[in-house]
Amino acid sequence: MSASKKTINHTPAIVLGLAIALGPLTALSVGSRYASEETFARAQAGAENIQRRERQAAQMRKSEDVQGLPAYASGETLADGQGS
């Protein structure tokens, strides 16, 4: 008796996996060629917003006291905060 061996075709799973893995990368590299001016303007506005937030965060860190307390609380004691 000969034993028959059933083969499984993995090609569709491999193609689907590559499409899922490489699709976003392809969109990022090729998409900039076909992007409209509105898309570039929105990207520029987003970058400016990020930079503004980073500057504000840096200013907040500078305004903190040496112990890491915010400037408004650096002159208070624990007793002042408890109201006694």
Secondary structure, DSSP 4 states (H G I P E B T S, - for coil): -PPP------HHHHHHHHHHHHHHHHHHHHHHHH--HHHHHHHHHHHHHHHHHHHHHHHHHHHS-TTS--GGGTT--HHHHHT-
